[in-house]
Amino acid sequence: MASDVAPDRPGRATAALPLLLLDVDGVLNPYAAEHCPDGYREYPFFPDEDPPIRLCAEHGGWLADLGQLFELAWATGWEDEANVYLAPALGLPQLPVVRFPPVPFPPAAKVPAIDAFAGDRPAAWVDDVHPPEAWAWQRGRSAPTLLVTADPAGGLTRAMVDRLVAWHGAL
């Protein structure tokens, strides 16, 4: 897991912040959209990828703002590649990475890794697929937990960001 001090917030202990666990495909990359959505740009990170990776520059600002309230972490099969490709494209610092089984894996396989990473900290998890095991995990936790499900054709929205901010404010 990440060190106890966030590199982009010197002297501020991340343990005091709730976690925001971010999936990529379907959340930041609306892979299910028939065409590149307005406000998004296609990136040729993986030349054979069809459709190419689609990112919205506005998400970088939203995530930077959320990074003042949460400790952001990648919760994606991209793992370290999210820091290699996405963090620079979105203007984000390197983020901690939740380790999953080798790709491809079923969505339910994320839950044990997310549980271990989150420990007893409050956590919000944004993904386009929250299997039944994720909802059971949320109900069974003693720490505050929020699951936010994105439409894989639309990705992260301002309403979702506002919901995360409101949830944080209610902690």
ROLUMNU-41198 format. One record per residue: x, y, z of N, C-alpha, C in turn. Coordinates in steps of 0.05 Angstrom, whole numbers, plus 5000, padded with zeros to 4 digits. Layout:
% residues N
XYZXYZXYZ
...
//
This chain:
% residues 171
501749765000500050005000501850255000
500550474996502050734995503350795022
505350965020506551055045504551215061
505251285086503351435102503251735097
504951825079504852115071504552125041
502652275032502152305004504352474991
505552384969507752534957506952804946
504452844938503553094928502453284949
502353184974501353344996503353315019
505753445017507853395037506753435066
507453245082506753265110503853195117
502253145097499453075102499152775101
498452655123498152365125495752275109
496152075091494051975074492051815091
492951695113491251535130488851705140
489151965141486952135150484852175128
485552105103483652145081482251885074
479751905066478451655056479651595029
479351345020480351254995478351314973
479351374949477651374925479051194905
477750964900478850754884477650784856
479450814836478550884808479150654788
477050564776477350394752477950574729
478850464707479550614683477450564661
477450324650475650264628472750264637
471250444624468450484631468050714650
470250814663470051044681471551274669
474051254664475551474651475751424621
475551184612475551114584472850994577
471051144565468351044558468450864534
469550624538470050434516467550344502
465250354515462750254503461350454486
462350704485461150904467461650834438
459550864422459850804393461950984380
461951234387463751434377465151574400
467351704395468651854415466852074426
466152074451464252274462465352554461
463552754460464353034461466053084486
468253234483469953304505472253094510
472152874495474152664497476052674473
478352574477480352544456481352264455
481952154432482951884429485951884431
487051694446489951674451490951414440
493051414424494051164412496051024430
495350994456497250864474497850574465
495850444455496150164446495150154417
496950174397496150204369494150004359
494049764369492149564359489449564374
489249744394486749764410484549874393
482249744393479849844379477449804396
476150014405476850294399479250384415
480550604407482850704422481950804449
483850854466483250964493482251254489
480051314503478851574502478951704530
480051944531480252084556479152364553
478152464575477052734577478952904594
480053124583481953294598480653404623
478053454622476653564645476753374670
476953114664477152924686479652974703
481853064691484353114706483853324727
482453534721481853744741479953644762
477953484754476053374774477553194793
479253024782480752834800482752984817
484053184807485853344824484253474847
481953574842480253684863479453464883
478653234873477953014891480352914907
482752954896485252874910485753054935
484353274937484553434962482853314984
480853154977479053034996479552735001
480752604981481152314982484052244976
484852014984487251894973486351734948
487151834925486451694900488251444896
487051234885488550994879487350864854
489050754837488050604814487050334823
484550274815483350004820482449894793
484449824777484049754749485949534741
485149384721486949184709489349314695
489149584691491449724680493849724699
493349704725495349714746497449934740
499949864739502050074736501950224710
500750104689500450254664498650494667
496850504687495250744692497050974699
499150924714501051134721502851214697
503451014680505151064657503651234636
501151164630499751294608497751494617
496051424636493751594643494551834661
496151784682496852004700498052234684
500052194667501152424652499052554633
497352394620495452504602493352674616
492752604641490752754657491952954676
494652974676495953164694495853084723
495852824728495652714755498352624765
498852624791501252504802501052194800
503252064805503251774807501451694830
499651504826497751414846498451134856
497751064880497950794889496250614871
496950354870495650164853494649924869
492149854865491049604877491949384858
493049174870494048944854491848734851
491348664826489248464820490548214808
488848004804489947764790490647844762
492147664748492847724720490347764703
490547954684488348004665488247774645
485947684636483347774644482447634670
480847764685479647654710476747734712
475147584726472347654729472147894748
470048064744469748304761469748234791
468648004799468647934827471447894839
473447844822476147804832477348064842
476148294836477148544847476548574877
474448454886473448504913475548434935
476748194935478748134956481048334956
481948414932484248594931483448874940
481048964933480049224943479749214973
478648994983478248965012480948985027
482948845017485548845030486849125029
486549255006487749525002486349725020
483649715022482149915037482449865068
482849625076483049575105480549675119
480949835140478649945155478150235149
479250335127478950615120476250665105
475050895108472850965091473750955062
471950855044472850825017470450864998
470950994976469151024953470450874930
468850724915469850564893468250634868
469550744847468250814823469050604801
467050474790467550264771465050254752
465350124729463050084712461749824717
463049644732461849384739462349334768
460249344784460349264812458749004814
460148784815458648524817457248494844
455548304846454148254872456048244896
458448134892460348104913461348384923
461348584906462148854914460048974932
457448934924455349044941455248904968
455748644968455848494994458148595011
460448654998462748765012462049035025
460649205009459849465019458049435044
456049265042454249225064455649115089
457648945085459048815107461248975121
461949205110464149365121463149535145
464949565164464249745186465050035179
466950065161467750335153465750435131
465350695131463550805110464650735082
462750645065463550555038461450645018
462350744996460650824974461550694948
459650574934460150474907458750654887
460150754868459050924847459550774820
457350714807457450564782457150754758
459150734740459150904716457950744693
456650894675455750784649458250754632
458950514622461350474607461450624580
459150724571459050884547459251184553
458951264578458951544586461251614604
462151424620464451474638463751664662
465851764674465551944697464052194690
462152274707460652514702460952714725
460252954720460353164741458453084764
456152964758454352884779455552674797
457152494786458552294802460652424820
462052624809464052774825462652914848
460453044842458853184863457852984884
457052744876456252544895458552464913
460952434902463252364918463952584938
463752834929464253064947462253074969
459753034963457553034983457952805003
458652574993459152345011461452405030
463652525019465852595036465052795057
463352985050462453185069460753075091
459452845086457752715106459352535125
461952485119463452305136463952425164
//
